[in-house]
């Protein structure tokens, strides 16, 4: 407990943008075959440092086979909420779930170079107290730390629907399930919210048998992955509206609400439209009578390709689907970054008018049957995937792995974890930084990135920028 | 001016001061008024929000003071009641000292229900209890020679004292908190919010212990 609010808590997105920039990044180190233990890499991102662009510390966990994926902070700017202010928490711990093991690690990063494990929550505790499994997205909110899960109970996680559970933000005790009325929600992936407006939005990937052993082509072609998002009354814990994008919009994954809490809109990325292999972004918003609406505002076309150049999975299609696997919105709600993991492209859209996004920047790197090299001459494995934007919006970091078993299906020849960074131009435009290219240690892949002091997919703000 | 007038003035002063103290404490809600004005992009929302916060706070004060004002007409038990009240206030302070966790119930309140939020926040933090020893002190002074007054008039006297204490306290709380909220909204900016937000948990808990101890000593001193 501090006497003053943590200096990394900001009342508004604008104040967060003006705050000192990040010196460290924390990135998932993932052993895809479970041969080594997973970990968190601490990366020096201070350009004036001698070890800039290097992994300067690793927290390697004692177990194997956890499969780290997404993770988050114990506390963020939401602690300044006027309603449930917890202003004296420290932004100090990373909550890192294993989506295969259901084990959760609490890692103390107060001193980034000496980061260490603070607590381990065993899978049995998660199962017993929540009936859920495979914890995934972490957000700190009004009642503590909210954790979304990908699986329900039972061995294969299909005994009951997955959902969200709540953890105490000080003791890290699991409190229990979040939902009081889940409505039609029967799959889960991401979630985020607008705290003052009191709504939450959640999304769907698929049930564990649909992803743990690899993507199931029959399920995809018969549109059995998730294609709906759910709107919730956050504090009443009720699903108030389920919005089906249409069954061909397979895998509605990342939810990115506008950061400014006066706005009632946001975005959701859809991995693949099975009717034409396009990638898609939907803009969702609340209309005047309180009903949620959505419209497809970005489509990204597949690229035709000779079957001989394609992995087994795609040979029949003669094309490379864009595979929109991650999106991220800058804190000023101006630029939306869209990772096209299949094409090997990172797109930057100006979404000042959220109904009419304009493509203003693009970087090609890696990609199926293309393998564009980094400007520094090095090969980039797979394609641009998990993306994170610095709070000031000037630097965009990303890594290259999607999910262990899926990487091998889409990129059977590739290996290696990498993290790169691109600089953002004053009015858009995206340029890879030649001096920032991290090769992960042998046998490790990389996934989500968190930036010291918060970033564009962690902090929730309770006061508008104006 | 005799001693009892002086101590009466001091007690009313304490009512005012406690109001100011509660008002400037962010935990009692002024950041909500700032948030309301910014979210709705109009300054008037700040005043409306503070009106609701004040209403909730006033009710929380009454909810605590009224039962005591009804009890105190049991004149023969006055000393015991005042001591018990002091012990209760100290106990609340000690509880808050030991249990430093925030009441989770507040996180379940809808952001638009400001009066309810304010009521619950005041109850959960023992804001009303802080006034009890002061209020009982005032009741003890007011009636003068209590032995000859009818219980009914004594009770109505105490009721009106409770009302005045709650009103004056809430008025001071509203002016102080409203001034901070308005200052942040108009001039100081949101940055002031995180800069000025001190952890008062400890001070608050100690205040309760202090006020409770005052209640007990003054009760014993009056007899």
Interface residues (C-beta under 8 A of the other chain):
Chain A: X1 X2 X3 X4 X5 X7 X9 X10 X11 X12 X15 X80 X82 X83 X84 X85 X86 X87 X88 X142 X143 X144 X170 X195 X196 X197 X198 X235 X236 X261 X262 X462 X463 X464 X466
Chain B: X26 X27 X29 X31 X32 X34 X35 X38 X39 X41 X100 X101 X102 X104 X106 X107 X108 X109 X110 X111 X112 X117 X190 X191 X193 X194 X195 X197 X198 X199 X201
